Amino acid sequence: MTTPDPTTPVSLGTGPADTSGPGPVGLAGPGRAFPGPAGPGSRWWPDRRGSADAPGCLACDVNNLRVAPLGGLIIATDTWVADHCIPPMARGYVILKPRRHVTAVADLSPAEAGDFGVVAQRLMAAMRTVLAPARIYRFDFGESLDHLHFHLMPRHPGMSPTGAALIERVFAHEWLVTESEAADAARRIREALG
Ligand SMILES: [Zn+2]
């Protein structure tokens, strides 16, 4: 079995992936501290690059590899893309989002909606295999980034409390991991997809 190139989108059999656009660029920006908040002005929210599907959208930049995701893209089909959460608020915390700039589930195309279940099932099966979490939480807010994106947040053994209270503490970076740890988790999940 060959190891997928982390910078090259892979296909789940739904058609060729979009590999157009310039190559990846680093996330780090001058003078930006780590860890930082996941919002405008942080190193995780790079300057606008002008050619995104939606100008200034971080998700569009990552989908099109204008911003390099930690460990590379985990899934990249015609319709859905997954990569490690930035900042890496927990090991193996994955963001799943449509390739196209869509702001609401109600606006998904039939193809996007139809592919979602297959992609989500395969992705979370791989996460379970690699991470052995107690749970995988699934949620979206859309409050700081309007590109529709689903948080697939592993609750590792020992992470408590549970439920909404845990999410708040994860967002406070209580379980922040290093970029290297996140990249390793992303690579292992991608490899587990087969
Ligand atoms: Zn977008």
Residues whose N, C-alpha, C, O or C-beta is under 5 A from the ligand:
A	BS01	ZN	A54 C57 A59 C60 H101 H147
